Amino acid sequence: MKIAINFRRFCQDESGATGIEYGLIAAGIAVVLIAVINGIGAKLNTKFSSINTQLR
């Protein structure tokens, strides 16, 4: 009986939801930043390769 009451309170408690939401937002921002930095890195690599070829 006491376990059922504690489980019911646990299911109704939404205090941790905000922390999880902030964590998901931070993870989404991290994924976007990684994608952008990866794209910039590829463009820089191409540019430096072009400059290196022109200098030879």
mmCIF file as Biopython writes it, N, C-alpha, C and O atoms, coordinates in Angstrom:
data_model
#
loop_
_atom_site.group_PDB
_atom_site.id
_atom_site.type_symbol
_atom_site.label_atom_id
_atom_site.label_alt_id
_atom_site.label_comp_id
_atom_site.label_asym_id
_atom_site.label_entity_id
_atom_site.label_seq_id
_atom_site.pdbx_PDB_ins_code
_atom_site.Cartn_x
_atom_site.Cartn_y
_atom_site.Cartn_z
_atom_site.occupancy
_atom_site.B_iso_or_equiv
_atom_site.auth_seq_id
_atom_site.auth_asym_id
_atom_site.pdbx_PDB_model_num
ATOM 1   N N  . MET A ? 1  ? 0.827  -1.201 0.000   1.0 0.0 1  A 1 
ATOM 2   C CA . MET A ? 1  ? 0.000  0.000  0.000   1.0 0.0 1  A 1 
ATOM 3   C C  . MET A ? 1  ? 0.869  1.261  0.000   1.0 0.0 1  A 1 
ATOM 4   O O  . MET A ? 1  ? 0.623  2.195  -0.763  1.0 0.0 1  A 1 
ATOM 5   N N  . LYS A ? 2  ? 1.885  1.273  0.865   1.0 0.0 2  A 1 
ATOM 6   C CA . LYS A ? 2  ? 2.753  2.440  0.963   1.0 0.0 2  A 1 
ATOM 7   C C  . LYS A ? 2  ? 3.552  2.622  -0.331  1.0 0.0 2  A 1 
ATOM 8   O O  . LYS A ? 2  ? 3.825  3.749  -0.743  1.0 0.0 2  A 1 
ATOM 9   N N  . ILE A ? 3  ? 3.923  1.509  -0.967  1.0 0.0 3  A 1 
ATOM 10  C CA . ILE A ? 3  ? 4.661  1.589  -2.228  1.0 0.0 3  A 1 
ATOM 11  C C  . ILE A ? 3  ? 3.791  2.211  -3.312  1.0 0.0 3  A 1 
ATOM 12  O O  . ILE A ? 3  ? 4.283  3.010  -4.109  1.0 0.0 3  A 1 
ATOM 13  N N  . ALA A ? 4  ? 2.527  1.866  -3.358  1.0 0.0 4  A 1 
ATOM 14  C CA . ALA A ? 4  ? 1.613  2.420  -4.358  1.0 0.0 4  A 1 
ATOM 15  C C  . ALA A ? 4  ? 1.442  3.925  -4.172  1.0 0.0 4  A 1 
ATOM 16  O O  . ALA A ? 4  ? 1.366  4.674  -5.145  1.0 0.0 4  A 1 
ATOM 17  N N  . ILE A ? 5  ? 1.383  4.360  -2.916  1.0 0.0 5  A 1 
ATOM 18  C CA . ILE A ? 5  ? 1.232  5.789  -2.643  1.0 0.0 5  A 1 
ATOM 19  C C  . ILE A ? 5  ? 2.491  6.542  -3.072  1.0 0.0 5  A 1 
ATOM 20  O O  . ILE A ? 5  ? 2.407  7.605  -3.687  1.0 0.0 5  A 1 
ATOM 21  N N  . ASN A ? 6  ? 3.659  5.984  -2.743  1.0 0.0 6  A 1 
ATOM 22  C CA . ASN A ? 6  ? 4.911  6.636  -3.140  1.0 0.0 6  A 1 
ATOM 23  C C  . ASN A ? 6  ? 5.058  6.664  -4.655  1.0 0.0 6  A 1 
ATOM 24  O O  . ASN A ? 6  ? 5.527  7.658  -5.208  1.0 0.0 6  A 1 
ATOM 25  N N  . PHE A ? 7  ? 4.666  5.588  -5.334  1.0 0.0 7  A 1 
ATOM 26  C CA . PHE A ? 7  ? 4.748  5.541  -6.792  1.0 0.0 7  A 1 
ATOM 27  C C  . PHE A ? 7  ? 3.821  6.572  -7.413  1.0 0.0 7  A 1 
ATOM 28  O O  . PHE A ? 7  ? 4.183  7.219  -8.396  1.0 0.0 7  A 1 
ATOM 29  N N  . ARG A ? 8  ? 2.642  6.728  -6.857  1.0 0.0 8  A 1 
ATOM 30  C CA . ARG A ? 8  ? 1.683  7.714  -7.361  1.0 0.0 8  A 1 
ATOM 31  C C  . ARG A ? 8  ? 2.238  9.129  -7.199  1.0 0.0 8  A 1 
ATOM 32  O O  . ARG A ? 8  ? 2.109  9.954  -8.104  1.0 0.0 8  A 1 
ATOM 33  N N  . ARG A ? 9  ? 2.851  9.408  -6.057  1.0 0.0 9  A 1 
ATOM 34  C CA . ARG A ? 9  ? 3.469  10.728 -5.841  1.0 0.0 9  A 1 
ATOM 35  C C  . ARG A ? 9  ? 4.610  10.950 -6.829  1.0 0.0 9  A 1 
ATOM 36  O O  . ARG A ? 9  ? 4.772  12.043 -7.371  1.0 0.0 9  A 1 
ATOM 37  N N  . PHE A ? 10 ? 5.399  9.898  -7.057  1.0 0.0 10 A 1 
ATOM 38  C CA . PHE A ? 10 ? 6.511  9.997  -7.994  1.0 0.0 10 A 1 
ATOM 39  C C  . PHE A ? 10 ? 6.006  10.320 -9.400  1.0 0.0 10 A 1 
ATOM 40  O O  . PHE A ? 10 ? 6.589  11.154 -10.092 1.0 0.0 10 A 1 
ATOM 41  N N  . CYS A ? 11 ? 4.936  9.669  -9.819  1.0 0.0 11 A 1 
ATOM 42  C CA . CYS A ? 11 ? 4.384  9.901  -11.163 1.0 0.0 11 A 1 
ATOM 43  C C  . CYS A ? 11 ? 3.790  11.298 -11.304 1.0 0.0 11 A 1 
ATOM 44  O O  . CYS A ? 11 ? 3.807  11.864 -12.397 1.0 0.0 11 A 1 
ATOM 45  N N  . GLN A ? 12 ? 3.276  11.852 -10.238 1.0 0.0 12 A 1 
ATOM 46  C CA . GLN A ? 12 ? 2.653  13.173 -10.297 1.0 0.0 12 A 1 
ATOM 47  C C  . GLN A ? 12 ? 3.666  14.301 -10.115 1.0 0.0 12 A 1 
ATOM 48  O O  . GLN A ? 12 ? 3.371  15.453 -10.430 1.0 0.0 12 A 1 
ATOM 49  N N  . ASP A ? 13 ? 4.848  13.982 -9.613  1.0 0.0 13 A 1 
ATOM 50  C CA . ASP A ? 13 ? 5.864  15.001 -9.371  1.0 0.0 13 A 1 
ATOM 51  C C  . ASP A ? 13 ? 6.484  15.430 -10.694 1.0 0.0 13 A 1 
ATOM 52  O O  . ASP A ? 13 ? 7.047  14.602 -11.410 1.0 0.0 13 A 1 
ATOM 53  N N  . GLU A ? 14 ? 6.389  16.704 -11.023 1.0 0.0 14 A 1 
ATOM 54  C CA . GLU A ? 14 ? 6.926  17.232 -12.281 1.0 0.0 14 A 1 
ATOM 55  C C  . GLU A ? 14 ? 8.099  18.180 -12.047 1.0 0.0 14 A 1 
ATOM 56  O O  . GLU A ? 14 ? 8.458  18.943 -12.943 1.0 0.0 14 A 1 
ATOM 57  N N  . SER A ? 15 ? 8.697  18.145 -10.870 1.0 0.0 15 A 1 
ATOM 58  C CA . SER A ? 15 ? 9.764  19.097 -10.571 1.0 0.0 15 A 1 
ATOM 59  C C  . SER A ? 15 ? 11.026 18.832 -11.388 1.0 0.0 15 A 1 
ATOM 60  O O  . SER A ? 15 ? 11.769 19.774 -11.664 1.0 0.0 15 A 1 
ATOM 61  N N  . GLY A ? 16 ? 11.294 17.604 -11.779 1.0 0.0 16 A 1 
ATOM 62  C CA . GLY A ? 16 ? 12.471 17.298 -12.577 1.0 0.0 16 A 1 
ATOM 63  C C  . GLY A ? 16 ? 12.274 17.520 -14.062 1.0 0.0 16 A 1 
ATOM 64  O O  . GLY A ? 16 ? 13.236 17.464 -14.827 1.0 0.0 16 A 1 
ATOM 65  N N  . ALA A ? 17 ? 11.054 17.770 -14.479 1.0 0.0 17 A 1 
ATOM 66  C CA . ALA A ? 17 ? 10.774 17.932 -15.911 1.0 0.0 17 A 1 
ATOM 67  C C  . ALA A ? 17 ? 11.522 19.131 -16.488 1.0 0.0 17 A 1 
ATOM 68  O O  . ALA A ? 17 ? 11.998 19.068 -17.621 1.0 0.0 17 A 1 
ATOM 69  N N  . THR A ? 18 ? 11.632 20.199 -15.744 1.0 0.0 18 A 1 
ATOM 70  C CA . THR A ? 18 ? 12.315 21.389 -16.242 1.0 0.0 18 A 1 
ATOM 71  C C  . THR A ? 18 ? 13.786 21.099 -16.501 1.0 0.0 18 A 1 
ATOM 72  O O  . THR A ? 18 ? 14.340 21.543 -17.506 1.0 0.0 18 A 1 
ATOM 73  N N  . GLY A ? 19 ? 14.417 20.362 -15.604 1.0 0.0 19 A 1 
ATOM 74  C CA . GLY A ? 19 ? 15.818 20.009 -15.785 1.0 0.0 19 A 1 
ATOM 75  C C  . GLY A ? 19 ? 16.020 19.156 -17.023 1.0 0.0 19 A 1 
ATOM 76  O O  . GLY A ? 19 ? 16.977 19.355 -17.772 1.0 0.0 19 A 1 
ATOM 77  N N  . ILE A ? 20 ? 15.128 18.212 -17.239 1.0 0.0 20 A 1 
ATOM 78  C CA . ILE A ? 20 ? 15.213 17.356 -18.424 1.0 0.0 20 A 1 
ATOM 79  C C  . ILE A ? 20 ? 15.013 18.186 -19.685 1.0 0.0 20 A 1 
ATOM 80  O O  . ILE A ? 20 ? 15.716 17.986 -20.676 1.0 0.0 20 A 1 
ATOM 81  N N  . GLU A ? 21 ? 14.074 19.101 -19.660 1.0 0.0 21 A 1 
ATOM 82  C CA . GLU A ? 21 ? 13.830 19.957 -20.828 1.0 0.0 21 A 1 
ATOM 83  C C  . GLU A ? 21 ? 15.052 20.810 -21.151 1.0 0.0 21 A 1 
ATOM 84  O O  . GLU A ? 21 ? 15.422 20.950 -22.317 1.0 0.0 21 A 1 
ATOM 85  N N  . TYR A ? 22 ? 15.681 21.380 -20.125 1.0 0.0 22 A 1 
ATOM 86  C CA . TYR A ? 22 ? 16.890 22.167 -20.363 1.0 0.0 22 A 1 
ATOM 87  C C  . TYR A ? 22 ? 18.010 21.288 -20.913 1.0 0.0 22 A 1 
ATOM 88  O O  . TYR A ? 22 ? 18.778 21.723 -21.771 1.0 0.0 22 A 1 
ATOM 89  N N  . GLY A ? 23 ? 18.103 20.070 -20.428 1.0 0.0 23 A 1 
ATOM 90  C CA . GLY A ? 23 ? 19.099 19.137 -20.939 1.0 0.0 23 A 1 
ATOM 91  C C  . GLY A ? 23 ? 18.879 18.816 -22.398 1.0 0.0 23 A 1 
ATOM 92  O O  . GLY A ? 23 ? 19.835 18.756 -23.171 1.0 0.0 23 A 1 
ATOM 93  N N  . LEU A ? 24 ? 17.629 18.608 -22.790 1.0 0.0 24 A 1 
ATOM 94  C CA . LEU A ? 24 ? 17.313 18.332 -24.194 1.0 0.0 24 A 1 
ATOM 95  C C  . LEU A ? 24 ? 17.601 19.542 -25.078 1.0 0.0 24 A 1 
ATOM 96  O O  . LEU A ? 24 ? 18.089 19.388 -26.198 1.0 0.0 24 A 1 
ATOM 97  N N  . ILE A ? 25 ? 17.307 20.731 -24.590 1.0 0.0 25 A 1 
ATOM 98  C CA . ILE A ? 25 ? 17.610 21.944 -25.354 1.0 0.0 25 A 1 
ATOM 99  C C  . ILE A ? 25 ? 19.119 22.085 -25.533 1.0 0.0 25 A 1 
ATOM 100 O O  . ILE A ? 25 ? 19.587 22.393 -26.629 1.0 0.0 25 A 1 
ATOM 101 N N  . ALA A ? 26 ? 19.883 21.858 -24.458 1.0 0.0 26 A 1 
ATOM 102 C CA . ALA A ? 26 ? 21.338 21.951 -24.547 1.0 0.0 26 A 1 
ATOM 103 C C  . ALA A ? 26 ? 21.892 20.911 -25.523 1.0 0.0 26 A 1 
ATOM 104 O O  . ALA A ? 26 ? 22.815 21.209 -26.282 1.0 0.0 26 A 1 
ATOM 105 N N  . ALA A ? 27 ? 21.343 19.707 -25.510 1.0 0.0 27 A 1 
ATOM 106 C CA . ALA A ? 27 ? 21.792 18.670 -26.438 1.0 0.0 27 A 1 
ATOM 107 C C  . ALA A ? 27 ? 21.482 19.064 -27.880 1.0 0.0 27 A 1 
ATOM 108 O O  . ALA A ? 27 ? 22.301 18.843 -28.772 1.0 0.0 27 A 1 
ATOM 109 N N  . GLY A ? 28 ? 20.315 19.641 -28.110 1.0 0.0 28 A 1 
ATOM 110 C CA . GLY A ? 28 ? 19.962 20.096 -29.459 1.0 0.0 28 A 1 
ATOM 111 C C  . GLY A ? 28 ? 20.887 21.192 -29.957 1.0 0.0 28 A 1 
ATOM 112 O O  . GLY A ? 28 ? 21.307 21.183 -31.114 1.0 0.0 28 A 1 
ATOM 113 N N  . ILE A ? 29 ? 21.200 22.128 -29.086 1.0 0.0 29 A 1 
ATOM 114 C CA . ILE A ? 29 ? 22.120 23.203 -29.463 1.0 0.0 29 A 1 
ATOM 115 C C  . ILE A ? 29 ? 23.505 22.637 -29.761 1.0 0.0 29 A 1 
ATOM 116 O O  . ILE A ? 29 ? 24.169 23.079 -30.698 1.0 0.0 29 A 1 
ATOM 117 N N  . ALA A ? 30 ? 23.941 21.659 -28.966 1.0 0.0 30 A 1 
ATOM 118 C CA . ALA A ? 30 ? 25.249 21.046 -29.192 1.0 0.0 30 A 1 
ATOM 119 C C  . ALA A ? 30 ? 25.306 20.347 -30.552 1.0 0.0 30 A 1 
ATOM 120 O O  . ALA A ? 30 ? 26.310 20.438 -31.259 1.0 0.0 30 A 1 
ATOM 121 N N  . VAL A ? 31 ? 24.236 19.655 -30.912 1.0 0.0 31 A 1 
ATOM 122 C CA . VAL A ? 31 ? 24.200 18.968 -32.212 1.0 0.0 31 A 1 
ATOM 123 C C  . VAL A ? 31 ? 24.287 19.983 -33.353 1.0 0.0 31 A 1 
ATOM 124 O O  . VAL A ? 31 ? 25.009 19.762 -34.325 1.0 0.0 31 A 1 
ATOM 125 N N  . VAL A ? 32 ? 23.563 21.076 -33.240 1.0 0.0 32 A 1 
ATOM 126 C CA . VAL A ? 32 ? 23.598 22.117 -34.279 1.0 0.0 32 A 1 
ATOM 127 C C  . VAL A ? 32 ? 24.999 22.724 -34.375 1.0 0.0 32 A 1 
ATOM 128 O O  . VAL A ? 32 ? 25.519 22.919 -35.473 1.0 0.0 32 A 1 
ATOM 129 N N  . LEU A ? 33 ? 25.608 23.022 -33.228 1.0 0.0 33 A 1 
ATOM 130 C CA . LEU A ? 33 ? 26.954 23.600 -33.241 1.0 0.0 33 A 1 
ATOM 131 C C  . LEU A ? 33 ? 27.970 22.647 -33.871 1.0 0.0 33 A 1 
ATOM 132 O O  . LEU A ? 33 ? 28.832 23.072 -34.641 1.0 0.0 33 A 1 
ATOM 133 N N  . ILE A ? 34 ? 27.867 21.376 -33.547 1.0 0.0 34 A 1 
ATOM 134 C CA . ILE A ? 34 ? 28.789 20.402 -34.131 1.0 0.0 34 A 1 
ATOM 135 C C  . ILE A ? 34 ? 28.616 20.348 -35.642 1.0 0.0 34 A 1 
ATOM 136 O O  . ILE A ? 34 ? 29.602 20.291 -36.377 1.0 0.0 34 A 1 
ATOM 137 N N  . ALA A ? 35 ? 27.373 20.366 -36.112 1.0 0.0 35 A 1 
ATOM 138 C CA . ALA A ? 35 ? 27.126 20.329 -37.552 1.0 0.0 35 A 1 
ATOM 139 C C  . ALA A ? 35 ? 27.679 21.572 -38.245 1.0 0.0 35 A 1 
ATOM 140 O O  . ALA A ? 35 ? 28.281 21.471 -39.314 1.0 0.0 35 A 1 
ATOM 141 N N  . VAL A ? 36 ? 27.480 22.728 -37.649 1.0 0.0 36 A 1 
ATOM 142 C CA . VAL A ? 36 ? 27.966 23.980 -38.243 1.0 0.0 36 A 1 
ATOM 143 C C  . VAL A ? 36 ? 29.492 24.013 -38.263 1.0 0.0 36 A 1 
ATOM 144 O O  . VAL A ? 36 ? 30.098 24.361 -39.276 1.0 0.0 36 A 1 
ATOM 145 N N  . ILE A ? 37 ? 30.106 23.650 -37.143 1.0 0.0 37 A 1 
ATOM 146 C CA . ILE A ? 37 ? 31.566 23.658 -37.071 1.0 0.0 37 A 1 
ATOM 147 C C  . ILE A ? 37 ? 32.156 22.643 -38.042 1.0 0.0 37 A 1 
ATOM 148 O O  . ILE A ? 37 ? 33.183 22.907 -38.667 1.0 0.0 37 A 1 
ATOM 149 N N  . ASN A ? 38 ? 31.521 21.496 -38.171 1.0 0.0 38 A 1 
ATOM 150 C CA . ASN A ? 38 ? 31.983 20.491 -39.120 1.0 0.0 38 A 1 
ATOM 151 C C  . ASN A ? 38 ? 31.909 21.024 -40.544 1.0 0.0 38 A 1 
ATOM 152 O O  . ASN A ? 38 ? 32.827 20.796 -41.332 1.0 0.0 38 A 1 
ATOM 153 N N  . GLY A ? 39 ? 30.848 21.722 -40.886 1.0 0.0 39 A 1 
ATOM 154 C CA . GLY A ? 39 ? 30.713 22.308 -42.221 1.0 0.0 39 A 1 
ATOM 155 C C  . GLY A ? 39 ? 31.747 23.384 -42.486 1.0 0.0 39 A 1 
ATOM 156 O O  . GLY A ? 39 ? 32.321 23.448 -43.573 1.0 0.0 39 A 1 
ATOM 157 N N  . ILE A ? 40 ? 31.985 24.229 -41.495 1.0 0.0 40 A 1 
ATOM 158 C CA . ILE A ? 40 ? 32.996 25.280 -41.639 1.0 0.0 40 A 1 
ATOM 159 C C  . ILE A ? 40 ? 34.380 24.653 -41.781 1.0 0.0 40 A 1 
ATOM 160 O O  . ILE A ? 40 ? 35.200 25.115 -42.574 1.0 0.0 40 A 1 
ATOM 161 N N  . GLY A ? 41 ? 34.637 23.596 -41.007 1.0 0.0 41 A 1 
ATOM 162 C CA . GLY A ? 41 ? 35.926 22.922 -41.080 1.0 0.0 41 A 1 
ATOM 163 C C  . GLY A ? 41 ? 36.190 22.342 -42.462 1.0 0.0 41 A 1 
ATOM 164 O O  . GLY A ? 41 ? 37.311 22.408 -42.966 1.0 0.0 41 A 1 
ATOM 165 N N  . ALA A ? 42 ? 35.151 21.772 -43.075 1.0 0.0 42 A 1 
ATOM 166 C CA . ALA A ? 42 ? 35.308 21.206 -44.419 1.0 0.0 42 A 1 
ATOM 167 C C  . ALA A ? 42 ? 35.611 22.313 -45.436 1.0 0.0 42 A 1 
ATOM 168 O O  . ALA A ? 42 ? 36.450 22.142 -46.321 1.0 0.0 42 A 1 
ATOM 169 N N  . LYS A ? 43 ? 34.921 23.441 -45.299 1.0 0.0 43 A 1 
ATOM 170 C CA . LYS A ? 43 ? 35.166 24.558 -46.221 1.0 0.0 43 A 1 
ATOM 171 C C  . LYS A ? 43 ? 36.577 25.119 -46.034 1.0 0.0 43 A 1 
ATOM 172 O O  . LYS A ? 43 ? 37.251 25.442 -47.012 1.0 0.0 43 A 1 
ATOM 173 N N  . LEU A ? 44 ? 37.025 25.234 -44.781 1.0 0.0 44 A 1 
ATOM 174 C CA . LEU A ? 44 ? 38.375 25.733 -44.525 1.0 0.0 44 A 1 
ATOM 175 C C  . LEU A ? 44 ? 39.428 24.776 -45.075 1.0 0.0 44 A 1 
ATOM 176 O O  . LEU A ? 44 ? 40.443 25.212 -45.618 1.0 0.0 44 A 1 
ATOM 177 N N  . ASN A ? 45 ? 39.190 23.495 -44.937 1.0 0.0 45 A 1 
ATOM 178 C CA . ASN A ? 45 ? 40.121 22.507 -45.459 1.0 0.0 45 A 1 
ATOM 179 C C  . ASN A ? 45 ? 40.246 22.636 -46.976 1.0 0.0 45 A 1 
ATOM 180 O O  . ASN A ? 45 ? 41.348 22.568 -47.522 1.0 0.0 45 A 1 
ATOM 181 N N  . THR A ? 46 ? 39.122 22.822 -47.646 1.0 0.0 46 A 1 
ATOM 182 C CA . THR A ? 46 ? 39.143 23.003 -49.094 1.0 0.0 46 A 1 
ATOM 183 C C  . THR A ? 46 ? 39.897 24.274 -49.472 1.0 0.0 46 A 1 
ATOM 184 O O  . THR A ? 46 ? 40.688 24.275 -50.415 1.0 0.0 46 A 1 
ATOM 185 N N  . LYS A ? 47 ? 39.652 25.349 -48.739 1.0 0.0 47 A 1 
ATOM 186 C CA . LYS A ? 47 ? 40.314 26.626 -49.020 1.0 0.0 47 A 1 
ATOM 187 C C  . LYS A ? 47 ? 41.824 26.525 -48.815 1.0 0.0 47 A 1 
ATOM 188 O O  . LYS A ? 47 ? 42.593 26.993 -49.654 1.0 0.0 47 A 1 
ATOM 189 N N  . PHE A ? 48 ? 42.255 25.919 -47.708 1.0 0.0 48 A 1 
ATOM 190 C CA . PHE A ? 48 ? 43.686 25.773 -47.449 1.0 0.0 48 A 1 
ATOM 191 C C  . PHE A ? 48 ? 44.350 24.847 -48.461 1.0 0.0 48 A 1 
ATOM 192 O O  . PHE A ? 48 ? 45.500 25.071 -48.841 1.0 0.0 48 A 1 
ATOM 193 N N  . SER A ? 49 ? 43.651 23.824 -48.895 1.0 0.0 49 A 1 
ATOM 194 C CA . SER A ? 49 ? 44.200 22.935 -49.929 1.0 0.0 49 A 1 
ATOM 195 C C  . SER A ? 49 ? 44.386 23.702 -51.231 1.0 0.0 49 A 1 
ATOM 196 O O  . SER A ? 49 ? 45.384 23.507 -51.925 1.0 0.0 49 A 1 
ATOM 197 N N  . SER A ? 50 ? 43.449 24.562 -51.566 1.0 0.0 50 A 1 
ATOM 198 C CA . SER A ? 50 ? 43.550 25.380 -52.768 1.0 0.0 50 A 1 
ATOM 199 C C  . SER A ? 50 ? 44.729 26.342 -52.683 1.0 0.0 50 A 1 
ATOM 200 O O  . SER A ? 50 ? 45.486 26.497 -53.641 1.0 0.0 50 A 1 
ATOM 201 N N  . ILE A ? 51 ? 44.875 26.979 -51.541 1.0 0.0 51 A 1 
ATOM 202 C CA . ILE A ? 51 ? 45.997 27.904 -51.348 1.0 0.0 51 A 1 
ATOM 203 C C  . ILE A ? 51 ? 47.321 27.155 -51.424 1.0 0.0 51 A 1 
ATOM 204 O O  . ILE A ? 51 ? 48.278 27.643 -52.024 1.0 0.0 51 A 1 
ATOM 205 N N  . ASN A ? 52 ? 47.380 25.974 -50.819 1.0 0.0 52 A 1 
ATOM 206 C CA . ASN A ? 52 ? 48.602 25.174 -50.852 1.0 0.0 52 A 1 
ATOM 207 C C  . ASN A ? 52 ? 48.958 24.787 -52.286 1.0 0.0 52 A 1 
ATOM 208 O O  . ASN A ? 52 ? 50.126 24.824 -52.674 1.0 0.0 52 A 1 
ATOM 209 N N  . THR A ? 53 ? 47.963 24.423 -53.053 1.0 0.0 53 A 1 
ATOM 210 C CA . THR A ? 53 ? 48.213 24.057 -54.457 1.0 0.0 53 A 1 
ATOM 211 C C  . THR A ? 53 ? 48.714 25.264 -55.256 1.0 0.0 53 A 1 
ATOM 212 O O  . THR A ? 53 ? 49.603 25.126 -56.098 1.0 0.0 53 A 1 
ATOM 213 N N  . GLN A ? 54 ? 48.155 26.424 -54.998 1.0 0.0 54 A 1 
ATOM 214 C CA . GLN A ? 54 ? 48.566 27.625 -55.726 1.0 0.0 54 A 1 
ATOM 215 C C  . GLN A ? 54 ? 49.986 28.066 -55.343 1.0 0.0 54 A 1 
ATOM 216 O O  . GLN A ? 54 ? 50.691 28.648 -56.167 1.0 0.0 54 A 1 
ATOM 217 N N  . LEU A ? 55 ? 50.406 27.799 -54.121 1.0 0.0 55 A 1 
ATOM 218 C CA . LEU A ? 55 ? 51.735 28.203 -53.667 1.0 0.0 55 A 1 
ATOM 219 C C  . LEU A ? 55 ? 52.829 27.310 -54.222 1.0 0.0 55 A 1 
ATOM 220 O O  . LEU A ? 55 ? 53.987 27.722 -54.286 1.0 0.0 55 A 1 
ATOM 221 N N  . ARG A ? 56 ? 52.488 26.114 -54.618 1.0 0.0 56 A 1 
ATOM 222 C CA . ARG A ? 56 ? 53.515 25.191 -55.141 1.0 0.0 56 A 1 
ATOM 223 C C  . ARG A ? 56 ? 53.879 25.587 -56.503 1.0 0.0 56 A 1 
ATOM 224 O O  . ARG A ? 56 ? 54.725 24.946 -57.127 1.0 0.0 56 A 1 
#
